[in-house]
Amino acid sequence: MATSLSCFSCSKEISLAGVVGRRDECPHCHADVHVCKNCEHYDVKAYHECREPQAEWVKEKDRANFCDYFTPRRGGSSEKDKAAALRAAAEALFKKT
């Protein structure tokens, strides 16, 4: 089973064969892949920035960890993309004509 996700660091698509391992790296920027920022449960607004209530707190969200609840994030939108989209929407809303 192949796993496909978007790297949190460079936003490029990553395809991995099988389960995402703790030591897997992005082939483009060499960032760790098994990190909170690449997980479905990662949410900056949630308690400990994780929507999984049983997961233990991880201090470094962009470093490899041993979380058993890691689920690769689907889709290509990263936090940077969301922030840029929100900024563009705000600028369009308050744009003077």
Secondary structure, DSSP 8 states (H G I E B T S, - for coil): -EEEEE-TTT--EEEEESS--TT-B-TTT--BSSSGGGBTTB-TTSGGGBS-TTS---S-TTS----TT--B--SS--HHHHHHHHHHHHHHHS---
